[in-house]
Amino acid sequence: MKAYKPFHSRFDPCPPIGIKFYSTPPQLYIGFQPPNLQQFSPKEALMKGTLWPAFYDFYENPYKGKGRDEV
C-alpha cells in the first residue's frame, strides 16, 4: 500500500482532500519471470487466480459486509 498527499493551494476554495492511498500490482517489480518459482497447488491457484505466490496480490473488497442499503 502506498500513499501520497495531493497539493492543495491556499487559494483553493475547496477543502483539502487529505492522504490518498493506492496499491500497485507485484508484477510491476518483477521484470522477467525467474526460473523455479514456488507454485501454489492447482486447487489453491484457481482460488487465488495465479499459479505463483510472487504474483499474488490480495484484494480486500471495500463493500464486503455492508448491506445493500448502506452502499
Backbone torsions as a table, in degrees:
resi	resn	phi	psi	omega
1	MET	NA	132.6	178.7
2	LYS	-120.7	161.3	-178.5
3	ALA	-143.4	154.1	173.5
4	TYR	-150.4	159.0	178.5
5	LYS	-113.4	114.1	179.8
6	PRO	-63.6	148.1	178.4
7	PHE	-65.3	138.1	176.8
8	HIS	-132.6	116.1	179.7
9	SER	-75.0	150.0	177.8
10	ARG	-71.9	-14.0	178.1
11	PHE	-93.9	-1.9	-179.2
12	ASP	-75.3	124.4	-178.2
13	PRO	-75.3	-16.1	-179.3
14	CYS	-82.3	151.0	177.3
15	PRO	-68.2	151.8	179.1
16	PRO	-62.6	147.8	-178.3
17	ILE	-76.2	-36.0	-176.4
18	GLY	95.0	-158.9	-177.1
19	ILE	-84.0	133.7	177.5
20	LYS	-106.5	140.1	-179.9
21	PHE	-116.2	145.9	176.3
22	TYR	-152.6	162.3	-178.8
23	SER	-122.3	140.6	176.3
24	THR	-110.4	141.6	-179.0
25	PRO	-70.2	147.4	-176.4
26	PRO	-65.0	-24.7	-178.0
27	GLN	-68.5	-11.3	175.4
28	LEU	-68.7	-24.0	-174.0
29	TYR	-102.3	-0.7	178.1
30	ILE	-117.5	110.1	-177.2
31	GLY	-64.0	-70.2	176.8
32	PHE	-112.5	150.4	-179.6
33	GLN	-69.5	117.7	179.7
34	PRO	-67.5	150.7	178.2
35	PRO	-69.6	154.0	175.0
36	ASN	60.9	40.1	175.2
37	LEU	-70.7	146.4	175.7
38	GLN	-62.0	145.9	-178.2
39	GLN	-125.1	148.3	171.2
40	PHE	-74.6	161.7	170.7
41	SER	-67.3	157.2	-178.8
42	PRO	-55.7	-41.2	-179.9
43	LYS	-65.0	-44.9	180.0
44	GLU	-67.2	-35.9	178.3
45	ALA	-63.0	-39.1	177.3
46	LEU	-65.7	-35.9	179.8
47	MET	-71.1	-36.0	-175.6
48	LYS	-93.0	-16.5	177.1
49	GLY	87.6	6.7	177.5
50	THR	-153.3	153.4	179.5
51	LEU	-84.2	-25.8	-173.2
52	TRP	-109.7	127.4	178.0
53	PRO	-59.3	-28.4	179.9
54	ALA	-64.5	-25.0	-179.0
55	PHE	-100.9	2.8	-179.5
56	TYR	-79.7	129.6	178.0
57	ASP	-129.0	111.5	-178.5
58	PHE	-68.4	135.3	176.1
59	TYR	-118.2	123.8	177.6
60	GLU	-99.5	120.1	-178.9
61	ASN	-70.5	119.4	-178.8
62	PRO	-69.5	-16.6	-178.8
63	TYR	-97.4	-0.7	-177.9
64	LYS	-65.3	133.2	177.2
65	GLY	90.1	-7.7	179.1
66	LYS	-96.9	145.9	176.7
67	GLY	-76.4	170.1	-178.7
68	ARG	-64.0	-32.1	-177.3
69	ASP	-77.0	-20.1	-175.8
70	GLU	-90.0	-9.0	-176.9
71	VAL	-76.5	NA	NA
